[in-house]
């Protein structure tokens, strides 16, 4: 049995978020929380919220044991891109892409 939590449309680049989420994949939930709390990035704060939500879903909805939980799936998918225009040199108009991410975390009992 698995419990899942998803955060959609998070305003961070998927490349930056994947650097952090690779650190917690396959680890115990307590260890993953410790890693995320000590890693000082915007991505780690977002991922920690999703991990806490997945853990709460497992404990409250599926009656899983808190000590036996581990991160079975952790991925960051690319969301829609907000395209913004900005003035460039020589009268051109450049484009600045503001990327979004979908963060998916699943926890299971070992």
C-alpha positions in Angstrom: 0.0 0.0 0.0 1.3 3.4 -0.9 0.4 6.9 0.1 1.0 9.8 -2.3 1.2 13.6 -2.3 1.5 15.9 -5.3 2.2 19.6 -5.5 1.4 21.0 -8.9 2.4 24.3 -10.5 5.3 25.0 -8.1 7.3 28.0 -9.3 10.7 26.5 -9.5 12.7 25.1 -12.4 12.4 21.3 -12.7 16.2 21.0 -13.2 16.9 22.7 -9.9 14.3 20.7 -8.0 15.6 17.4 -9.4 19.0 18.0 -7.9 17.4 18.0 -4.4 14.9 15.2 -4.9 17.6 12.8 -6.1 19.0 13.0 -2.5 15.9 11.5 -0.8 14.8 8.8 -3.3 14.7 5.3 -1.6 15.5 6.6 1.9 13.6 6.3 5.2 11.2 9.2 5.7 13.0 10.3 8.9 16.4 10.4 7.1 14.9 12.2 4.1 13.4 14.9 6.4 16.8 15.4 8.1 18.5 15.8 4.7 15.9 18.3 3.5 16.0 20.4 6.7 19.7 20.8 6.5 19.8 21.5 2.7 19.2 25.3 2.4 17.4 25.7 -0.9 14.0 26.8 -2.1 13.5 23.3 -3.6 14.2 21.6 -0.3 11.6 23.6 1.4 9.0 22.8 -1.2 9.9 19.1 -1.3 9.8 18.9 2.5 6.1 20.2 2.5 5.2 17.5 0.0 7.0 14.8 2.0 5.2 15.8 5.2 1.9 15.6 3.4 2.6 12.2 2.0 3.7 11.0 5.5 0.5 12.4 7.0 -1.6 10.7 4.3 0.1 7.3 5.0 -0.4 7.6 8.8 -3.9 9.0 8.9 -5.6 7.6 5.8 -3.9 4.2 5.4 -2.9 3.5 9.0 0.7 2.8 8.2 3.5 2.5 10.8 5.5 5.8 11.0 8.9 4.1 11.7 8.6 1.7 8.7 7.9 4.4 6.0 10.3 5.0 3.2 10.2 7.1 0.0 9.3 4.7 -2.7 8.8 7.3 -5.5 10.1 10.8 -5.8 10.0 12.7 -9.0 9.8 16.2 -10.4 7.9 16.6 -13.7 7.9 19.8 -15.8 4.8 21.9 -15.6 3.6 24.6 -18.0 6.0 27.4 -18.9 5.0 31.0 -18.4 6.5 33.0 -21.3 7.4 36.6 -20.5 8.7 39.2 -22.9 11.5 41.6 -22.1 13.3 44.3 -24.0 16.6 43.2 -25.5 19.4 45.0 -27.2 19.0 46.8 -30.6 15.3 47.1 -30.3 14.6 43.4 -30.2 12.2 41.6 -27.8 13.6 38.7 -25.9 11.8 35.9 -24.1 12.2 34.9 -20.5 10.7 31.5 -19.6 9.4 31.1 -16.1 9.3 27.3 -15.5 7.0 25.4 -13.2 7.2 21.9 -11.6 5.0 19.2 -10.4 6.5 17.4 -7.4 5.3 13.8 -6.7 6.3 11.8 -3.6 5.0 8.4 -2.7 5.8 6.6 0.6 5.4 2.9 1.4 5.9 0.6 4.4 9.0 -1.6 4.4 
